[in-house]
Amino acid sequence: DAENLMAEAREMLAVRNLHALQEVSQLQATTSVLLTRTEEAEDSSRRDALTGALNRPWLDRTLDREFTQAVVFGRDLSIAHVDLDHFRNINERHGTPVGDRVLRSCAQALQSCVRGSDMVARFSGEEFVVVLPGADAQIARQVAQRMLTALATADHDPQTGSVRVTASIGVATYTPKQRFASTLALLEAADHALYAAKLCGRNRVECFEELPVARRAPVAS
């Protein structure tokens, strides 16, 4: 009888252990699902719904952080302000649905040109801002040139096959020698360079540091 009781006890213990392992496994699976959903929700909250690029609030938040780190640690920080040329003509000629597809395609083209540490964000309408932490002016110009090529050569709307896109890009770089008073000043510098690119015929890159002093606004500290 004692041996039978011991055998039954061991069997019951094994069954309980098995149930406990199953419960732990189910809890782990549930936790994993919840974490995935949380991460997806967080990612969705920082994405532009149309293009999938990061949205403007997340751009402002991240750019402030990167600017502070650049100031504190003496790092370079470049931004590229990208404006698609004559985008209104695409909407008028092909319709808004095509324009939306083109915007998504352009965001993907820009993303393909940057590193994992860089950030592509939709600034407004057909404008994007690309944040390049640690990139000096020369590297930022090279990245911007790659963006021009990627935008010009991409098949933005396979359904029609007739949509081609160019862009004007303005680049500005914060360095320990070329300082800006704030993120707003850095953005304004990139915007001035963008305006210069448009004045020079569009489909080109202009860097704020290379503009004649007379054409610079007083944004640098």
C-alpha positions as CSV (number, residue, x, y, z in Angstrom):
1,D,0.0,0.0,0.0
2,A,2.8,2.4,0.9
3,E,4.4,1.9,-2.5
4,N,1.1,2.4,-4.3
5,L,0.6,5.6,-2.3
6,M,4.1,6.9,-3.2
7,A,3.5,6.0,-6.9
8,E,0.2,7.9,-6.9
9,A,1.8,10.9,-5.1
10,R,4.6,11.0,-7.7
11,E,2.1,10.8,-10.5
12,M,0.0,13.6,-9.0
13,L,3.1,15.7,-8.6
14,A,4.2,15.1,-12.2
15,V,0.7,16.1,-13.4
16,R,0.7,19.2,-11.3
17,N,4.2,20.1,-12.6
18,L,3.0,19.6,-16.1
19,H,0.0,21.8,-15.5
20,A,2.2,24.5,-14.0
21,L,4.6,24.4,-17.0
22,Q,1.6,24.7,-19.3
23,E,0.3,27.7,-17.4
24,V,3.7,29.4,-17.4
25,S,4.0,28.8,-21.1
26,Q,0.5,30.2,-21.7
27,L,1.4,33.3,-19.6
28,Q,4.6,33.8,-21.5
29,A,2.8,33.6,-24.8
30,T,0.1,36.0,-23.6
31,T,2.8,38.4,-22.3
32,S,4.6,38.2,-25.7
33,V,1.4,39.0,-27.5
34,L,0.7,42.0,-25.2
35,L,4.2,43.3,-25.6
36,T,4.0,43.0,-29.4
37,R,0.7,44.9,-29.4
38,T,2.1,47.5,-27.2
39,E,5.1,48.0,-29.4
40,E,2.9,48.1,-32.5
41,A,0.7,50.7,-30.8
42,E,3.7,52.8,-29.8
43,D,5.1,52.6,-33.3
44,S,1.8,53.5,-34.8
45,S,1.5,56.6,-32.6
46,R,4.8,57.9,-34.0
47,R,4.1,57.2,-37.7
48,D,2.4,59.3,-40.3
49,A,-0.7,57.4,-41.3
50,L,-0.3,58.0,-45.1
51,T,3.4,57.6,-45.7
52,G,4.6,55.4,-42.9
53,A,7.4,58.0,-42.2
54,L,7.7,59.3,-38.7
55,N,5.2,62.1,-37.9
56,R,5.7,65.7,-37.1
57,P,5.3,65.5,-33.3
58,W,7.8,62.6,-33.1
59,L,10.2,64.6,-35.4
60,D,10.0,67.6,-33.0
61,R,10.6,65.4,-30.0
62,T,13.5,63.5,-31.5
63,L,15.1,66.5,-33.1
64,D,15.1,68.3,-29.7
65,R,16.8,65.3,-28.1
66,E,19.4,65.0,-30.9
67,F,20.1,68.7,-30.8
68,T,20.7,68.7,-27.1
69,Q,23.1,65.8,-27.4
70,A,25.0,67.5,-30.2
71,V,25.4,70.6,-28.0
72,V,26.3,68.8,-24.8
73,F,28.8,66.3,-26.4
74,G,30.1,68.5,-29.2
75,R,28.7,66.2,-32.0
76,D,27.8,67.0,-35.6
77,L,24.1,67.0,-36.5
78,S,22.7,67.4,-40.0
79,I,19.2,67.7,-41.3
80,A,17.9,67.7,-44.8
81,H,14.7,69.4,-45.7
82,V,13.1,67.7,-48.8
83,D,10.4,69.3,-50.8
84,L,9.0,67.4,-53.8
85,D,9.0,69.6,-56.9
86,H,5.7,70.6,-58.4
87,F,3.8,67.9,-56.5
88,R,0.5,69.8,-56.9
89,N,0.7,69.0,-60.6
90,I,0.7,65.2,-59.8
91,N,-2.5,65.5,-57.9
92,E,-4.2,67.7,-60.5
93,R,-3.1,65.5,-63.4
94,H,-3.5,62.0,-61.9
95,G,-5.8,62.5,-58.9
96,T,-5.3,62.4,-55.2
97,P,-5.2,58.5,-54.9
98,V,-2.1,58.5,-57.2
99,G,-0.6,61.4,-55.3
100,D,-1.0,59.4,-52.1
101,R,0.7,56.4,-53.6
102,V,3.5,58.7,-54.8
103,L,4.0,60.1,-51.3
104,R,4.3,56.7,-49.8
105,S,6.8,55.7,-52.5
106,C,8.8,58.8,-51.9
107,A,9.0,58.1,-48.2
108,Q,10.3,54.6,-48.9
109,A,12.8,55.9,-51.4
110,L,14.1,58.4,-48.8
111,Q,14.3,55.6,-46.1
112,S,16.3,53.4,-48.4
113,C,19.1,56.1,-48.5
114,V,19.7,56.4,-44.7
115,R,21.2,54.5,-41.9
116,G,19.3,52.8,-39.1
117,S,20.2,55.7,-36.7
118,D,18.8,58.3,-39.1
119,M,15.2,59.4,-39.1
120,V,12.9,60.2,-42.0
121,A,9.8,62.2,-41.0
122,R,6.9,63.8,-42.9
123,F,7.2,67.5,-42.2
124,S,4.0,68.6,-43.9
125,G,2.2,68.0,-47.2
126,E,4.9,66.9,-49.7
127,E,7.8,67.9,-47.4
128,F,10.0,65.6,-45.4
129,V,12.8,66.2,-42.9
130,V,15.6,63.7,-42.6
131,V,17.6,63.8,-39.4
132,L,21.2,62.6,-39.6
133,P,22.9,62.4,-36.2
134,G,26.7,62.5,-36.3
135,A,26.8,63.4,-40.0
136,D,29.0,66.3,-41.0
137,A,28.1,68.6,-44.0
138,Q,30.0,66.5,-46.5
139,I,28.3,63.3,-45.5
140,A,24.9,65.0,-45.4
141,R,25.4,66.3,-48.9
142,Q,26.2,62.8,-50.1
143,V,23.1,61.4,-48.5
144,A,21.0,64.2,-50.0
145,Q,22.4,63.4,-53.5
146,R,21.5,59.8,-53.0
147,M,18.0,60.9,-52.1
148,L,17.7,62.9,-55.3
149,T,18.8,59.9,-57.4
150,A,16.5,57.5,-55.5
151,L,13.5,59.8,-56.0
152,A,14.2,60.5,-59.6
153,T,14.7,56.8,-60.6
154,A,11.9,55.1,-58.5
155,D,8.8,53.8,-60.2
156,H,6.4,55.7,-57.9
157,D,3.2,54.5,-59.5
158,P,3.5,51.1,-61.3
159,Q,-0.3,51.3,-62.2
160,T,0.3,54.2,-64.6
161,G,4.1,54.1,-65.0
162,S,4.1,57.8,-65.9
163,V,4.8,59.5,-62.6
164,R,8.3,60.9,-62.2
165,V,9.4,62.9,-59.2
166,T,12.3,65.3,-58.5
167,A,13.0,67.2,-55.3
168,S,14.7,70.3,-53.9
169,I,16.8,69.6,-50.8
170,G,18.2,72.0,-48.3
171,V,20.9,70.8,-45.8
172,A,22.1,72.4,-42.6
173,T,24.6,71.1,-40.2
174,Y,25.3,71.9,-36.5
175,T,29.0,71.5,-35.5
176,P,31.0,72.9,-32.6
177,K,32.3,75.5,-35.1
178,Q,29.0,76.2,-36.8
179,R,26.5,76.6,-34.0
180,F,22.8,77.3,-34.0
181,A,20.8,78.7,-31.1
182,S,18.0,76.1,-31.2
183,T,16.4,73.3,-33.3
184,L,14.2,76.0,-34.8
185,A,17.2,77.9,-36.0
186,L,18.7,74.7,-37.5
187,L,15.4,74.0,-39.3
188,E,15.2,77.6,-40.6
189,A,18.8,77.2,-41.9
190,A,17.8,74.1,-43.8
191,D,14.7,75.9,-45.1
192,H,16.8,78.8,-46.4
193,A,19.0,76.2,-48.2
194,L,15.9,74.6,-49.6
195,Y,14.7,78.0,-50.9
196,A,18.1,78.5,-52.6
197,A,17.7,75.1,-54.3
198,K,14.4,76.1,-55.7
199,L,15.7,79.4,-56.9
200,C,18.6,77.6,-58.7
201,G,16.2,75.5,-60.7
202,R,15.0,72.7,-58.4
203,N,16.1,69.0,-58.5
204,R,19.3,69.9,-56.6
205,V,20.9,70.1,-53.2
206,E,22.0,73.3,-51.5
207,C,23.9,73.5,-48.2
208,F,23.4,76.4,-45.8
209,E,27.1,76.5,-45.1
210,E,27.8,77.0,-48.8
211,L,25.4,79.9,-49.3
212,P,26.7,83.4,-49.8
213,V,26.7,85.2,-46.4
214,A,24.4,87.9,-47.9
215,R,21.7,85.2,-48.6
216,R,21.8,83.8,-45.1
217,A,19.2,84.8,-42.6
218,P,20.4,85.6,-39.1
219,V,19.7,82.1,-37.7
220,A,23.2,81.1,-36.5
221,S,24.2,82.0,-33.0
